[in-house]
């Protein structure tokens, strides 16, 4: 489960990689599915993307203020909200030094990850 993330100039700025061998892939109520962010050389960064399933609190932190306010949401203890109510929760941790355009690209990558790996195909 790999993605390459490009900036407005067409140059790769990050990569996002997640393994299919994660607990959250097979049993979403027990764990999230995590995607590590790498730089253009494939080296790990301090950022990441995670699909949150059965966690009682999901935090979307550090998202550019022009798009979202930093917030906390509670699923009121309803373990598998994704399965029961079709609720999508992601946690995006931006790498240190990411500029607003890079943050927008990471948010777009998060939506692509959702559509590509987690939405039901009909």
MODELLER restraints for C-alpha pairs under 7 A, 6 or more apart:
rsr = mdl.restraints
at = mdl.atoms
rsr.add(forms.Gaussian(group=physical.xy_distance, feature=features.Distance(at['CA:1:A'], at['CA:17:A']), mean=5.73, stdev=0.5))
rsr.add(forms.Gaussian(group=physical.xy_distance, feature=features.Distance(at['CA:1:A'], at['CA:18:A']), mean=5.18, stdev=0.5))
rsr.add(forms.Gaussian(group=physical.xy_distance, feature=features.Distance(at['CA:1:A'], at['CA:19:A']), mean=6.17, stdev=0.5))
rsr.add(forms.Gaussian(group=physical.xy_distance, feature=features.Distance(at['CA:1:A'], at['CA:20:A']), mean=6.88, stdev=0.5))
rsr.add(forms.Gaussian(group=physical.xy_distance, feature=features.Distance(at['CA:2:A'], at['CA:16:A']), mean=5.69, stdev=0.5))
rsr.add(forms.Gaussian(group=physical.xy_distance, feature=features.Distance(at['CA:2:A'], at['CA:17:A']), mean=4.38, stdev=0.5))
rsr.add(forms.Gaussian(group=physical.xy_distance, feature=features.Distance(at['CA:2:A'], at['CA:18:A']), mean=6.41, stdev=0.5))
rsr.add(forms.Gaussian(group=physical.xy_distance, feature=features.Distance(at['CA:3:A'], at['CA:15:A']), mean=5.68, stdev=0.5))
rsr.add(forms.Gaussian(group=physical.xy_distance, feature=features.Distance(at['CA:3:A'], at['CA:16:A']), mean=5.03, stdev=0.5))
rsr.add(forms.Gaussian(group=physical.xy_distance, feature=features.Distance(at['CA:3:A'], at['CA:17:A']), mean=6.36, stdev=0.5))
rsr.add(forms.Gaussian(group=physical.xy_distance, feature=features.Distance(at['CA:4:A'], at['CA:12:A']), mean=6.76, stdev=0.5))
rsr.add(forms.Gaussian(group=physical.xy_distance, feature=features.Distance(at['CA:4:A'], at['CA:14:A']), mean=6.21, stdev=0.5))
rsr.add(forms.Gaussian(group=physical.xy_distance, feature=features.Distance(at['CA:4:A'], at['CA:15:A']), mean=4.47, stdev=0.5))
rsr.add(forms.Gaussian(group=physical.xy_distance, feature=features.Distance(at['CA:4:A'], at['CA:16:A']), mean=6.36, stdev=0.5))
rsr.add(forms.Gaussian(group=physical.xy_distance, feature=features.Distance(at['CA:5:A'], at['CA:12:A']), mean=5.67, stdev=0.5))
rsr.add(forms.Gaussian(group=physical.xy_distance, feature=features.Distance(at['CA:5:A'], at['CA:13:A']), mean=5.83, stdev=0.5))
rsr.add(forms.Gaussian(group=physical.xy_distance, feature=features.Distance(at['CA:5:A'], at['CA:14:A']), mean=5.07, stdev=0.5))
rsr.add(forms.Gaussian(group=physical.xy_distance, feature=features.Distance(at['CA:5:A'], at['CA:15:A']), mean=5.67, stdev=0.5))
rsr.add(forms.Gaussian(group=physical.xy_distance, feature=features.Distance(at['CA:5:A'], at['CA:105:A']), mean=6.79, stdev=0.5))
rsr.add(forms.Gaussian(group=physical.xy_distance, feature=features.Distance(at['CA:5:A'], at['CA:109:A']), mean=6.91, stdev=0.5))
rsr.add(forms.Gaussian(group=physical.xy_distance, feature=features.Distance(at['CA:6:A'], at['CA:12:A']), mean=4.14, stdev=0.5))
rsr.add(forms.Gaussian(group=physical.xy_distance, feature=features.Distance(at['CA:6:A'], at['CA:13:A']), mean=5.33, stdev=0.5))
rsr.add(forms.Gaussian(group=physical.xy_distance, feature=features.Distance(at['CA:6:A'], at['CA:14:A']), mean=6.99, stdev=0.5))
rsr.add(forms.Gaussian(group=physical.xy_distance, feature=features.Distance(at['CA:7:A'], at['CA:13:A']), mean=6.00, stdev=0.5))
rsr.add(forms.Gaussian(group=physical.xy_distance, feature=features.Distance(at['CA:7:A'], at['CA:102:A']), mean=6.58, stdev=0.5))
rsr.add(forms.Gaussian(group=physical.xy_distance, feature=features.Distance(at['CA:7:A'], at['CA:105:A']), mean=6.86, stdev=0.5))
rsr.add(forms.Gaussian(group=physical.xy_distance, feature=features.Distance(at['CA:12:A'], at['CA:40:A']), mean=6.20, stdev=0.5))
rsr.add(forms.Gaussian(group=physical.xy_distance, feature=features.Distance(at['CA:13:A'], at['CA:39:A']), mean=6.39, stdev=0.5))
rsr.add(forms.Gaussian(group=physical.xy_distance, feature=features.Distance(at['CA:13:A'], at['CA:40:A']), mean=5.63, stdev=0.5))
rsr.add(forms.Gaussian(group=physical.xy_distance, feature=features.Distance(at['CA:14:A'], at['CA:37:A']), mean=6.46, stdev=0.5))
rsr.add(forms.Gaussian(group=physical.xy_distance, feature=features.Distance(at['CA:14:A'], at['CA:38:A']), mean=5.50, stdev=0.5))
rsr.add(forms.Gaussian(group=physical.xy_distance, feature=features.Distance(at['CA:14:A'], at['CA:39:A']), mean=4.74, stdev=0.5))
rsr.add(forms.Gaussian(group=physical.xy_distance, feature=features.Distance(at['CA:14:A'], at['CA:40:A']), mean=5.55, stdev=0.5))
rsr.add(forms.Gaussian(group=physical.xy_distance, feature=features.Distance(at['CA:15:A'], at['CA:37:A']), mean=5.50, stdev=0.5))
rsr.add(forms.Gaussian(group=physical.xy_distance, feature=features.Distance(at['CA:15:A'], at['CA:38:A']), mean=4.96, stdev=0.5))
rsr.add(forms.Gaussian(group=physical.xy_distance, feature=features.Distance(at['CA:15:A'], at['CA:39:A']), mean=6.33, stdev=0.5))
rsr.add(forms.Gaussian(group=physical.xy_distance, feature=features.Distance(at['CA:16:A'], at['CA:35:A']), mean=5.67, stdev=0.5))
rsr.add(forms.Gaussian(group=physical.xy_distance, feature=features.Distance(at['CA:16:A'], at['CA:36:A']), mean=5.50, stdev=0.5))
rsr.add(forms.Gaussian(group=physical.xy_distance, feature=features.Distance(at['CA:16:A'], at['CA:37:A']), mean=4.59, stdev=0.5))
rsr.add(forms.Gaussian(group=physical.xy_distance, feature=features.Distance(at['CA:16:A'], at['CA:38:A']), mean=6.36, stdev=0.5))
rsr.add(forms.Gaussian(group=physical.xy_distance, feature=features.Distance(at['CA:17:A'], at['CA:35:A']), mean=4.96, stdev=0.5))
rsr.add(forms.Gaussian(group=physical.xy_distance, feature=features.Distance(at['CA:17:A'], at['CA:36:A']), mean=5.36, stdev=0.5))
rsr.add(forms.Gaussian(group=physical.xy_distance, feature=features.Distance(at['CA:17:A'], at['CA:37:A']), mean=6.65, stdev=0.5))
rsr.add(forms.Gaussian(group=physical.xy_distance, feature=features.Distance(at['CA:18:A'], at['CA:34:A']), mean=5.91, stdev=0.5))
rsr.add(forms.Gaussian(group=physical.xy_distance, feature=features.Distance(at['CA:18:A'], at['CA:35:A']), mean=4.28, stdev=0.5))
rsr.add(forms.Gaussian(group=physical.xy_distance, feature=features.Distance(at['CA:18:A'], at['CA:36:A']), mean=6.36, stdev=0.5))
rsr.add(forms.Gaussian(group=physical.xy_distance, feature=features.Distance(at['CA:22:A'], at['CA:33:A']), mean=6.57, stdev=0.5))
rsr.add(forms.Gaussian(group=physical.xy_distance, feature=features.Distance(at['CA:23:A'], at['CA:30:A']), mean=6.94, stdev=0.5))
rsr.add(forms.Gaussian(group=physical.xy_distance, feature=features.Distance(at['CA:23:A'], at['CA:31:A']), mean=5.89, stdev=0.5))
rsr.add(forms.Gaussian(group=physical.xy_distance, feature=features.Distance(at['CA:24:A'], at['CA:30:A']), mean=6.29, stdev=0.5))
rsr.add(forms.Gaussian(group=physical.xy_distance, feature=features.Distance(at['CA:24:A'], at['CA:31:A']), mean=4.51, stdev=0.5))
rsr.add(forms.Gaussian(group=physical.xy_distance, feature=features.Distance(at['CA:24:A'], at['CA:32:A']), mean=4.88, stdev=0.5))
rsr.add(forms.Gaussian(group=physical.xy_distance, feature=features.Distance(at['CA:24:A'], at['CA:33:A']), mean=4.97, stdev=0.5))
rsr.add(forms.Gaussian(group=physical.xy_distance, feature=features.Distance(at['CA:25:A'], at['CA:33:A']), mean=6.26, stdev=0.5))
rsr.add(forms.Gaussian(group=physical.xy_distance, feature=features.Distance(at['CA:28:A'], at['CA:53:A']), mean=5.70, stdev=0.5))
rsr.add(forms.Gaussian(group=physical.xy_distance, feature=features.Distance(at['CA:28:A'], at['CA:54:A']), mean=6.70, stdev=0.5))
rsr.add(forms.Gaussian(group=physical.xy_distance, feature=features.Distance(at['CA:29:A'], at['CA:53:A']), mean=5.90, stdev=0.5))
rsr.add(forms.Gaussian(group=physical.xy_distance, feature=features.Distance(at['CA:29:A'], at['CA:54:A']), mean=4.47, stdev=0.5))
rsr.add(forms.Gaussian(group=physical.xy_distance, feature=features.Distance(at['CA:29:A'], at['CA:79:A']), mean=6.59, stdev=0.5))
rsr.add(forms.Gaussian(group=physical.xy_distance, feature=features.Distance(at['CA:29:A'], at['CA:80:A']), mean=5.57, stdev=0.5))
rsr.add(forms.Gaussian(group=physical.xy_distance, feature=features.Distance(at['CA:30:A'], at['CA:54:A']), mean=6.40, stdev=0.5))
rsr.add(forms.Gaussian(group=physical.xy_distance, feature=features.Distance(at['CA:31:A'], at['CA:53:A']), mean=6.96, stdev=0.5))
rsr.add(forms.Gaussian(group=physical.xy_distance, feature=features.Distance(at['CA:32:A'], at['CA:50:A']), mean=6.25, stdev=0.5))
rsr.add(forms.Gaussian(group=physical.xy_distance, feature=features.Distance(at['CA:32:A'], at['CA:51:A']), mean=5.43, stdev=0.5))
rsr.add(forms.Gaussian(group=physical.xy_distance, feature=features.Distance(at['CA:32:A'], at['CA:52:A']), mean=4.75, stdev=0.5))
rsr.add(forms.Gaussian(group=physical.xy_distance, feature=features.Distance(at['CA:32:A'], at['CA:53:A']), mean=5.91, stdev=0.5))
rsr.add(forms.Gaussian(group=physical.xy_distance, feature=features.Distance(at['CA:33:A'], at['CA:50:A']), mean=5.51, stdev=0.5))
rsr.add(forms.Gaussian(group=physical.xy_distance, feature=features.Distance(at['CA:33:A'], at['CA:51:A']), mean=5.09, stdev=0.5))
rsr.add(forms.Gaussian(group=physical.xy_distance, feature=features.Distance(at['CA:33:A'], at['CA:52:A']), mean=6.90, stdev=0.5))
rsr.add(forms.Gaussian(group=physical.xy_distance, feature=features.Distance(at['CA:34:A'], at['CA:49:A']), mean=5.95, stdev=0.5))
rsr.add(forms.Gaussian(group=physical.xy_distance, feature=features.Distance(at['CA:34:A'], at['CA:50:A']), mean=4.27, stdev=0.5))
rsr.add(forms.Gaussian(group=physical.xy_distance, feature=features.Distance(at['CA:34:A'], at['CA:51:A']), mean=6.42, stdev=0.5))
rsr.add(forms.Gaussian(group=physical.xy_distance, feature=features.Distance(at['CA:35:A'], at['CA:48:A']), mean=5.81, stdev=0.5))
rsr.add(forms.Gaussian(group=physical.xy_distance, feature=features.Distance(at['CA:35:A'], at['CA:49:A']), mean=5.05, stdev=0.5))
rsr.add(forms.Gaussian(group=physical.xy_distance, feature=features.Distance(at['CA:35:A'], at['CA:50:A']), mean=5.92, stdev=0.5))
rsr.add(forms.Gaussian(group=physical.xy_distance, feature=features.Distance(at['CA:36:A'], at['CA:47:A']), mean=6.95, stdev=0.5))
rsr.add(forms.Gaussian(group=physical.xy_distance, feature=features.Distance(at['CA:36:A'], at['CA:48:A']), mean=4.79, stdev=0.5))
rsr.add(forms.Gaussian(group=physical.xy_distance, feature=features.Distance(at['CA:36:A'], at['CA:49:A']), mean=6.57, stdev=0.5))
rsr.add(forms.Gaussian(group=physical.xy_distance, feature=features.Distance(at['CA:37:A'], at['CA:44:A']), mean=6.13, stdev=0.5))
rsr.add(forms.Gaussian(group=physical.xy_distance, feature=features.Distance(at['CA:37:A'], at['CA:45:A']), mean=5.74, stdev=0.5))
rsr.add(forms.Gaussian(group=physical.xy_distance, feature=features.Distance(at['CA:37:A'], at['CA:47:A']), mean=5.60, stdev=0.5))
rsr.add(forms.Gaussian(group=physical.xy_distance, feature=features.Distance(at['CA:37:A'], at['CA:48:A']), mean=5.11, stdev=0.5))
rsr.add(forms.Gaussian(group=physical.xy_distance, feature=features.Distance(at['CA:38:A'], at['CA:44:A']), mean=4.37, stdev=0.5))
rsr.add(forms.Gaussian(group=physical.xy_distance, feature=features.Distance(at['CA:38:A'], at['CA:45:A']), mean=5.26, stdev=0.5))
rsr.add(forms.Gaussian(group=physical.xy_distance, feature=features.Distance(at['CA:39:A'], at['CA:45:A']), mean=6.40, stdev=0.5))
rsr.add(forms.Gaussian(group=physical.xy_distance, feature=features.Distance(at['CA:45:A'], at['CA:95:A']), mean=6.10, stdev=0.5))
rsr.add(forms.Gaussian(group=physical.xy_distance, feature=features.Distance(at['CA:46:A'], at['CA:95:A']), mean=5.13, stdev=0.5))
rsr.add(forms.Gaussian(group=physical.xy_distance, feature=features.Distance(at['CA:46:A'], at['CA:96:A']), mean=6.82, stdev=0.5))
rsr.add(forms.Gaussian(group=physical.xy_distance, feature=features.Distance(at['CA:47:A'], at['CA:93:A']), mean=4.79, stdev=0.5))
rsr.add(forms.Gaussian(group=physical.xy_distance, feature=features.Distance(at['CA:47:A'], at['CA:94:A']), mean=4.77, stdev=0.5))
rsr.add(forms.Gaussian(group=physical.xy_distance, feature=features.Distance(at['CA:47:A'], at['CA:95:A']), mean=4.20, stdev=0.5))
rsr.add(forms.Gaussian(group=physical.xy_distance, feature=features.Distance(at['CA:48:A'], at['CA:92:A']), mean=5.96, stdev=0.5))
rsr.add(forms.Gaussian(group=physical.xy_distance, feature=features.Distance(at['CA:48:A'], at['CA:93:A']), mean=5.09, stdev=0.5))
rsr.add(forms.Gaussian(group=physical.xy_distance, feature=features.Distance(at['CA:48:A'], at['CA:94:A']), mean=6.74, stdev=0.5))
rsr.add(forms.Gaussian(group=physical.xy_distance, feature=features.Distance(at['CA:49:A'], at['CA:90:A']), mean=6.98, stdev=0.5))
rsr.add(forms.Gaussian(group=physical.xy_distance, feature=features.Distance(at['CA:49:A'], at['CA:91:A']), mean=5.70, stdev=0.5))
rsr.add(forms.Gaussian(group=physical.xy_distance, feature=features.Distance(at['CA:49:A'], at['CA:92:A']), mean=4.64, stdev=0.5))
rsr.add(forms.Gaussian(group=physical.xy_distance, feature=features.Distance(at['CA:49:A'], at['CA:93:A']), mean=6.34, stdev=0.5))
rsr.add(forms.Gaussian(group=physical.xy_distance, feature=features.Distance(at['CA:49:A'], at['CA:110:A']), mean=6.97, stdev=0.5))
rsr.add(forms.Gaussian(group=physical.xy_distance, feature=features.Distance(at['CA:50:A'], at['CA:90:A']), mean=5.49, stdev=0.5))
rsr.add(forms.Gaussian(group=physical.xy_distance, feature=features.Distance(at['CA:50:A'], at['CA:91:A']), mean=5.10, stdev=0.5))
rsr.add(forms.Gaussian(group=physical.xy_distance, feature=features.Distance(at['CA:50:A'], at['CA:92:A']), mean=6.61, stdev=0.5))
rsr.add(forms.Gaussian(group=physical.xy_distance, feature=features.Distance(at['CA:51:A'], at['CA:89:A']), mean=6.14, stdev=0.5))
rsr.add(forms.Gaussian(group=physical.xy_distance, feature=features.Distance(at['CA:51:A'], at['CA:90:A']), mean=4.60, stdev=0.5))
rsr.add(forms.Gaussian(group=physical.xy_distance, feature=features.Distance(at['CA:51:A'], at['CA:91:A']), mean=6.62, stdev=0.5))
rsr.add(forms.Gaussian(group=physical.xy_distance, feature=features.Distance(at['CA:52:A'], at['CA:58:A']), mean=6.86, stdev=0.5))
rsr.add(forms.Gaussian(group=physical.xy_distance, feature=features.Distance(at['CA:52:A'], at['CA:89:A']), mean=5.23, stdev=0.5))
rsr.add(forms.Gaussian(group=physical.xy_distance, feature=features.Distance(at['CA:52:A'], at['CA:90:A']), mean=5.44, stdev=0.5))
rsr.add(forms.Gaussian(group=physical.xy_distance, feature=features.Distance(at['CA:53:A'], at['CA:80:A']), mean=6.03, stdev=0.5))
rsr.add(forms.Gaussian(group=physical.xy_distance, feature=features.Distance(at['CA:53:A'], at['CA:81:A']), mean=6.92, stdev=0.5))
rsr.add(forms.Gaussian(group=physical.xy_distance, feature=features.Distance(at['CA:53:A'], at['CA:82:A']), mean=5.89, stdev=0.5))
rsr.add(forms.Gaussian(group=physical.xy_distance, feature=features.Distance(at['CA:53:A'], at['CA:89:A']), mean=6.99, stdev=0.5))
rsr.add(forms.Gaussian(group=physical.xy_distance, feature=features.Distance(at['CA:54:A'], at['CA:79:A']), mean=4.46, stdev=0.5))
rsr.add(forms.Gaussian(group=physical.xy_distance, feature=features.Distance(at['CA:54:A'], at['CA:80:A']), mean=4.55, stdev=0.5))
rsr.add(forms.Gaussian(group=physical.xy_distance, feature=features.Distance(at['CA:54:A'], at['CA:81:A']), mean=6.65, stdev=0.5))
rsr.add(forms.Gaussian(group=physical.xy_distance, feature=features.Distance(at['CA:55:A'], at['CA:79:A']), mean=6.48, stdev=0.5))
rsr.add(forms.Gaussian(group=physical.xy_distance, feature=features.Distance(at['CA:56:A'], at['CA:74:A']), mean=6.00, stdev=0.5))
rsr.add(forms.Gaussian(group=physical.xy_distance, feature=features.Distance(at['CA:56:A'], at['CA:75:A']), mean=5.41, stdev=0.5))
rsr.add(forms.Gaussian(group=physical.xy_distance, feature=features.Distance(at['CA:56:A'], at['CA:76:A']), mean=6.63, stdev=0.5))
rsr.add(forms.Gaussian(group=physical.xy_distance, feature=features.Distance(at['CA:56:A'], at['CA:77:A']), mean=5.28, stdev=0.5))
rsr.add(forms.Gaussian(group=physical.xy_distance, feature=features.Distance(at['CA:56:A'], at['CA:79:A']), mean=6.69, stdev=0.5))
rsr.add(forms.Gaussian(group=physical.xy_distance, feature=features.Distance(at['CA:57:A'], at['CA:73:A']), mean=5.96, stdev=0.5))
rsr.add(forms.Gaussian(group=physical.xy_distance, feature=features.Distance(at['CA:57:A'], at['CA:74:A']), mean=4.78, stdev=0.5))
rsr.add(forms.Gaussian(group=physical.xy_distance, feature=features.Distance(at['CA:57:A'], at['CA:75:A']), mean=6.34, stdev=0.5))
rsr.add(forms.Gaussian(group=physical.xy_distance, feature=features.Distance(at['CA:58:A'], at['CA:72:A']), mean=6.40, stdev=0.5))
rsr.add(forms.Gaussian(group=physical.xy_distance, feature=features.Distance(at['CA:58:A'], at['CA:73:A']), mean=5.76, stdev=0.5))
rsr.add(forms.Gaussian(group=physical.xy_distance, feature=features.Distance(at['CA:58:A'], at['CA:74:A']), mean=6.71, stdev=0.5))
rsr.add(forms.Gaussian(group=physical.xy_distance, feature=features.Distance(at['CA:58:A'], at['CA:89:A']), mean=6.72, stdev=0.5))
rsr.add(forms.Gaussian(group=physical.xy_distance, feature=features.Distance(at['CA:58:A'], at['CA:91:A']), mean=6.92, stdev=0.5))
rsr.add(forms.Gaussian(group=physical.xy_distance, feature=features.Distance(at['CA:59:A'], at['CA:71:A']), mean=6.53, stdev=0.5))
rsr.add(forms.Gaussian(group=physical.xy_distance, feature=features.Distance(at['CA:59:A'], at['CA:72:A']), mean=4.99, stdev=0.5))
rsr.add(forms.Gaussian(group=physical.xy_distance, feature=features.Distance(at['CA:59:A'], at['CA:73:A']), mean=6.58, stdev=0.5))
rsr.add(forms.Gaussian(group=physical.xy_distance, feature=features.Distance(at['CA:59:A'], at['CA:91:A']), mean=5.99, stdev=0.5))
rsr.add(forms.Gaussian(group=physical.xy_distance, feature=features.Distance(at['CA:60:A'], at['CA:70:A']), mean=6.44, stdev=0.5))
rsr.add(forms.Gaussian(group=physical.xy_distance, feature=features.Distance(at['CA:60:A'], at['CA:71:A']), mean=6.26, stdev=0.5))
rsr.add(forms.Gaussian(group=physical.xy_distance, feature=features.Distance(at['CA:60:A'], at['CA:72:A']), mean=6.84, stdev=0.5))
rsr.add(forms.Gaussian(group=physical.xy_distance, feature=features.Distance(at['CA:60:A'], at['CA:90:A']), mean=6.78, stdev=0.5))
rsr.add(forms.Gaussian(group=physical.xy_distance, feature=features.Distance(at['CA:60:A'], at['CA:91:A']), mean=4.90, stdev=0.5))
rsr.add(forms.Gaussian(group=physical.xy_distance, feature=features.Distance(at['CA:60:A'], at['CA:92:A']), mean=6.08, stdev=0.5))
rsr.add(forms.Gaussian(group=physical.xy_distance, feature=features.Distance(at['CA:61:A'], at['CA:70:A']), mean=5.59, stdev=0.5))
rsr.add(forms.Gaussian(group=physical.xy_distance, feature=features.Distance(at['CA:61:A'], at['CA:91:A']), mean=6.95, stdev=0.5))
rsr.add(forms.Gaussian(group=physical.xy_distance, feature=features.Distance(at['CA:61:A'], at['CA:92:A']), mean=6.48, stdev=0.5))
rsr.add(forms.Gaussian(group=physical.xy_distance, feature=features.Distance(at['CA:61:A'], at['CA:93:A']), mean=6.48, stdev=0.5))
rsr.add(forms.Gaussian(group=physical.xy_distance, feature=features.Distance(at['CA:62:A'], at['CA:70:A']), mean=6.43, stdev=0.5))
rsr.add(forms.Gaussian(group=physical.xy_distance, feature=features.Distance(at['CA:62:A'], at['CA:93:A']), mean=6.60, stdev=0.5))
rsr.add(forms.Gaussian(group=physical.xy_distance, feature=features.Distance(at['CA:62:A'], at['CA:94:A']), mean=6.68, stdev=0.5))
rsr.add(forms.Gaussian(group=physical.xy_distance, feature=features.Distance(at['CA:63:A'], at['CA:70:A']), mean=6.54, stdev=0.5))
rsr.add(forms.Gaussian(group=physical.xy_distance, feature=features.Distance(at['CA:64:A'], at['CA:100:A']), mean=6.64, stdev=0.5))
rsr.add(forms.Gaussian(group=physical.xy_distance, feature=features.Distance(at['CA:64:A'], at['CA:103:A']), mean=6.84, stdev=0.5))
rsr.add(forms.Gaussian(group=physical.xy_distance, feature=features.Distance(at['CA:81:A'], at['CA:87:A']), mean=5.83, stdev=0.5))
rsr.add(forms.Gaussian(group=physical.xy_distance, feature=features.Distance(at['CA:82:A'], at['CA:88:A']), mean=6.05, stdev=0.5))
rsr.add(forms.Gaussian(group=physical.xy_distance, feature=features.Distance(at['CA:94:A'], at['CA:103:A']), mean=6.79, stdev=0.5))
